[in-house]
Structure formats: C-alpha cells, structure tokens
Amino acid sequence: MKIIFLSIYSAVIGLNIVNIKQTNNIVNEIKIESSFSLINDSKDKISIHTGTGFVSLNKGSKTSIGCNVGKEVRWANEGKKGEVIFKITADMCGKTLKLSEVMK
C-alpha cells in the first residue's frame, strides 16, 4: 500500500514539475518590452488614441505607448477616436519610432 501511495505521489510531483517548466518556457518566449516611444515629427500638434487613452503631442514631442501587440493607435479629435494610424506589432516594442515612419 505504501509503495502505491509513493508511486502516485511521485507521479503527481513529476507532472507538476513538468507543468512549471512548460509555463516558464512560455512566459520567457512571449515576454517583450512593455512600451515603445512615438515622436511627433509632423509640423502640427496632434491628438491620438494609444489603444488605452488619449494623448496630445506638440510638434517634436514624444510619448510612451504600452506595447499591447494588436492594439490600434488612432487619430483623435475632441476626445473621440478617429481613423487607424497603425497597429502595434511586436517589432515596435522597446524602440523609438517617428510618426511619419508608422503612418499607413
């Protein structure tokens, strides 16, 4: 009886260790920088929606945007979302980008 209990206990512990390792591998593979910077290199003050909130950028200023891959950054006008400027991609994370580079 003790042998069966120890075998079951060992099997459960072994499965848990495998699951922890797989979980850690997945977390390490999908971990990316948490934000990127966007510089307004246009000639005008602009308003955008970053996917999480509204931001106004003066000419030459920059903002940090959360790197939520797949979210859309849109033009904004008087607190309302406008047309899509670009979608956030994984290769943007951790970089500083100019508005003119990412506009569609």
Secondary structure, DSSP 8 states (H G I E B T S, - for coil): -HHHHHHHHHHHHHHHHHHHHHHHHHHHHH---SEEEEE--SSS-EEEE-SSSEEEE-TT-EEEEE--TT-EEEEEETTEEEEEEEE--GGGTT-EEEHHHH--
